Amino acid sequence: MHKISLTGQITIGVIIGALVGWLLPKWAENLTIVGDIFLRLLQMVIVWLILGAVIEALGSLKFAELGKLGLKTCLWFTITTILAAVEGVLLGIVFKPGTMLRLPNLVKTKVVLHSSVNLRAAILHLFPDNIFASLTKGNVIQVIVFAVLFGLVLSRANENNEYHLVLKLIKQFNQLIVKLVMLIIKLAPLGIACMFASTIAKNGGKVFLPLLYFLVLYAVAVIVFLLALFIFVGLVAHVSFWGLVKGLTRIIVVAFTTTSSAATLPIEMIDAQEKLGVSKSVTQLVLPLGMALNSNGLALYLSLVCITLMQLYGASLAPVLLLRIILLAVLSCLGTVVVPGGGIVALTIALPVLGFPNTCIALFAGIDWFVGMFRAVANVVGDTITAVGVAASTSQLNRDVY
């Protein structure tokens, strides 16, 4: 008997939840507690997941690799991720997906978004003065800053394998945390079904059409982003646009159908070398690191979700708050770990930081599988395109394959 995948289970859960919420609204409203327990369990491990993943990703690299090649890779990652987040904000402002949502029961929850922030205080708040306090409070940005610095120091100190036991301990810790997350994620079909049932019970079926509008807008945003990347890299690397498209076709198909960066990585590694002409050394550095630290599709998704919710709650689109959304979307990508339900994990990281209630996570969890198809494509193509750009800038690109 064929086992149903997690994404399939979540989809079935959403359908059942929607039916329960529609047919038994009074009873469905009491199911909120099950969804809240699922989210609490997920939030319990989020900061540890991020802390360990970033330290391992950077600490596993030889410090020499973090030199010229590493600097160019990080620069590509940073620029493309920022541009993806900015695109999400701009499209959200122009097309206003949040105004399509009419959910008075959801908006009853009071949300305080601090739009008038002192710039000096905002910058200072990025840096932790006590990492344990940051972990306790779930301050994701401060945890990421600490993890990046610790990972860089570990990479430098471990040049002669003097701290290999520390790195091994961190890797083993991460393996256990990922196992714990995957155990919690097994509850996702039930937790999301209950959250969605409660959402439908309170707001009715009118939630579906606006979410479809959001999904279409996100899909278009991903296509526009990738076309811009193809054109830019084609010019910079002096390779043909259609050569890039042809070389990336199999990667795109696998990412779209599996909705998984991890499942696509082996295909990326092969096609980057054989069809896109990237050297083995660049491929082995950029693609695994990109899977852990670079998520253009996630940054675009998070920023678009945040703008949508701001419009839903009637919050002011103050410039400082928009910058905070972009920063949060970019930094959240540093904590991206390859586990099932990654989009839900990302929402659990970002939305509470901005002050949105957990019910908002349930709202978007219902379409996460469909969003995940486009998000995975943007993520893996962003990583592969970065590898092409880095290879071209370091004279490690074989253009004969084009």
N, C-alpha and C positions, 0 to 999 in steps of 0.2 A: 504494500500500500504506500502510495507516494505521500511523503510528509509535507504538510503545508508550511511554507516559509514564514518567518516572523512578519514580514511585510504583508503577506497574505492573511495571516492571523489578525493583524492590526486592522486591515481593511474589513475583514468579516466582523471584527469587534465594533468598528465604527458603524457599519450597517445595522447590526443588532442594536447598538446603543441608540441609533437614530429612531429605529422602530419602537423600542421601549419608551423612549422619551415622547414619541408622538402618540402612542396608544395608551400608555400608562403614566401620564405626566406627574400626577401627585406622588406616586410611588417612586418614580425616577428621580425626583428632586432629592430624595434621601440617599441616593447612591453617591453623592458628592464625596462622602467620607472615604470611600474606597479609592477614588481618584486622588484625593489629598494624601492618603497614605503612600500611594505609589510615587507621587511627586516628592514627598518628604524623604523617602528612601533614596530617590535619585539625587536630591539636593545634598543628602548626607555625604555622598562620595565624590561630588563634582570637583571640589577644590583639590582633593587628593589626586584625582584623575589628571587634572591640569598640571599640578605641581610635578608629579612624576613623569608625565609624558614629555614636557618641555625640557626638564633636566636630562632625561635619557637621550632625547633627540640631539641635543647640543653636546652633551658629555660623551656620547659615543663617537663623535667625530674627532679625528686627529687635529690638533690645533693648527698644524700646517694647512689642512684642508679648509680651515676657517680663515685663511688668508685671502689672497686675491680671488680665487675661485669661489670661496664661501661668501666673500663680501659681495661679489656680483650676483650670486644666487639670492642672497638675502635682500639685495636692492631690488631685484626683479620681483621677488615675492611681495615686498612691502608696497612697491608702486602699483602692481596689478591689483592687490587686495584693497588698497585705498581707493583706486579708481572704481572697483566693483562696488564698494560701499557708497561712494559718492553717487554712482549711477542709481543705486537703489533709493537714495534720498531724493534725488532730482526727479526720478520717475514717479515716486510717491507723491511729491509736491505737485507735479504737473497733472497726473491722472487721478489723484485723490481717491484711492481705493477705500479709504476709511469712511468717506462720506456715503458710500453705498450701503454700509452696515447700519441698520436701524435696530439696535439691541438695547432698549431701555433698561431691561433687567440686569444686563451685564454692566452697564454704565452707572448703576446705583452705587457700586463700590467706589469710594472716594480715592482718587489717585493724585498724589502730590508730586509733580515733576519740577525739580529745581532748575528753572530756566535762567534765573538771574544769579549766576555764580561768579564769585570773585576769581579772576583768571589766575592770580598768584596762588590762591588756595586750591584751585582746581588742579594746577600743575603739581603742587606740593602733595596733594592727595594721591597722586599716582604712585608715590614712593612710600613703602611701609617703614614705620619706626619700630614695629614689633611684629614679626612674621606670624607668631602664634596668635596674636590679636586679629591679624588679617585672615588667618585660617578660620578662627572662631566666628568672625563676623561674615565669612564667605565673600570677602572683598576680592573678586576675581582678578581685577587689574593689578592690584598690589602683589598678589600671589604670582602672577605671570612675570612681573618685573623681577621679583626675587628668584624665580625659577630660571629666567634667562641669565641673570648674573651668576647664579650658582653653576649652571650648566657650562658657561664659558670658563669659569675658574676650574671646574673639574676637568674639562678638556685640556686646559693648559697644564694642570698639575699632573695629569695622567699620561703625559707624553712618553714616559719610560715605563708605563704600566705599574707605577708605584701605588696607584689608587684603584687598581682594577677590582679589588674586593668591594670598594664603595660603589663603583659602577654596577657590579654584579648584584649587590644588594638592592640598588635602585631598580634595576631591571626586574628582579624577582618580586619586589614590592609592587611594581607596575602590573606584572602578570596577575598577581593576586587581586589588585584593585579592578583590573579589567574583568576577571572572573566574577567578582562581586557585582560589577555593573551589569554584566551579561545575565547574572542570576536575577537581578532586579528588573532588567529589561524583559525577561520572560513574563513578568506581570503586566507588561505594556498593553497587550490586547484587552485584558480585563479592566485595567486602570483607565485606559483611554475610552473604552466602551462606556464605563460608568460616568466619566467626565462629559462625554459627548451626549449621553442620555440626559444628564442634568441640564446641559446647555440647550438641547432641543426642547426639553420640558419647560424651560423658562422663557425661551425666545421663539419657539416654533420653527417650522421649516424655512422661514424667510432668511435663515443664515446661509443656505446653500448657494443661491445665485451670486451674492456678493463674493463668496469664497471662490466661486468659479471665475469671476472677474479678476480676482487677485491672482489666481493660478495662471490665467492667460497672460496677464501683465508680467508676471515673473518669467514665464516662458519666453516672451518677446524680449524681455530685458537680457536674458541669458544669450539669446541668439545675437542681439545687437552687440553685446560685450565680446562674444567670441569672434564675430566678423571684424570688429575693430582690432582685436589681438592678431588675427591672421594677417590683416593688411599691414599693421605696424611691424610685426616680426618679419613678414615677407620683404619689406623695405630695408629693415636693419640687417637682416641676415643674407640679403640678396638671393632669395629663393622665390619660386613662383607661388602665388596664392593657391592655385589649383594643386600644386605639388604638396602643399601643406594639408589641404583638405583631403586629398587622396591618402596621404600617409597617416592621417588621423581618423579615417573612416572606421576602421575596425575598433579602435579605442573608444570612439563615440558610441558605437553600437553596443559594445560590452558594458560600458558605464551606464547607458540608458536602460538597458534591460535588467542589469543586476542591481542598480542604484547603489553600488558599492565601489569606493575607491580601492579598497583592499583587493577585491576580486579582479579589478582591472589592472592592478600593478604589474603582474607578470606579462600581460599583453603590452603594456606601456614600455616595459624594459626591452622587450624584443623589437617592437615596431619603432621605437625611438632610434635604435641603432640601425636596423635593417631598412626601414622605409623613410626615415627622416635624417639619417646620416650623423646622428649624435654619437660622439665617442663613448667607449665603455666607461671610462673614468668619470665623465660628466654625468652619464646616465645613472651610475651607481651612487653618486653623491646627491644629485638634484631630485630624482624621482622619489626615493624613500623619504628624504627630508621633507619634500613637498607634501607628501601624503600626511605627515605628522604636523607640519607647521603652516601649510599654505592652502587656503580654501576660499578661492574667489567666489564660488557659488554660494557658500555659506555667508560670506560678508555681504553679498548682494541681497540674499534672503533676509538676514537679520535686520539690515537697515530698512528694507522695504516693509517688513513686519512692524518695526518700531514706528515708522511714519504713519502706517495704516492705523495703528492703535492710538497714536496721538490725535489723529483726525477723528477717530471714533469717540474719544473722550473730550474732544474740543480743546485740547491743550494748545498753547501758543507755540508756534514754530520759531522760537528764539534762536539766533545764530549760535550761541554758546551751547544750547541743548542739541542742536544739529551736529555740532562738532563732537559733542560727547557721544552721540549715537554712532558716528563714523569711527571714533576711537575705540568704542566698545566692540563694534562689529569687527574691526581689524584685530584687536587683541584677543577676542574670543577664538579667532582662527588659530592662534598659537596653542590653544588647548584642545584642538580637534584631535580626537583619538578614534581609531577605526573600530567602532563598536556598532552593533545594530541599533537602529533608532537614533542615529547621530543628530538628526534635525531636532528631535524632541529634547535631547540632551542640551543642544545649543540654546533652545528657547528657555530651558530651565536655568541656564547660566545668565542669559542677557536680560530677560524681562524683569525679574525681581530687582536687579541692579538699578533699573530705571524707575522702579516703583509700581509696575503693573501687577495686577493680581494673578494668581495661578489659574483662574478661569480662562484667561487669555491664552494660556498654553493649550488648554483643551480645545479652544476654538480652532487653532491652526494645526493641532495634532491630527484632526480629522482628514486633512488633505496632505499630510506629510509624505505619504508614499508617492503621490503624484508629483509633488514638489521635488522629492528626492531624485526622481529620474533626471530632471533638468539640473539640479544642484550637483549631482555626481558628474555629469558631463562637463559642467563649468569647472569643477575642481580638477579633474584629471587632465582636461585640455589645457587649463592654466598651468599645471605642473609641466606638461610635455612641451608646451610652447616656451616656457621658461628655460627648459633644457636646451631647446634649439637656439634661443637667444644667447644663452651663456656659452654654448659650444661655438657659436659664430664669433663671439667677442674674444674667445681665447684660442682661435684658430684650430678648433677641434671638431669642425663640422665638415662632413664629406658631402659635397654638393652633387657628386656624380649620381647619387640615387634619385635625384630629381629629374 
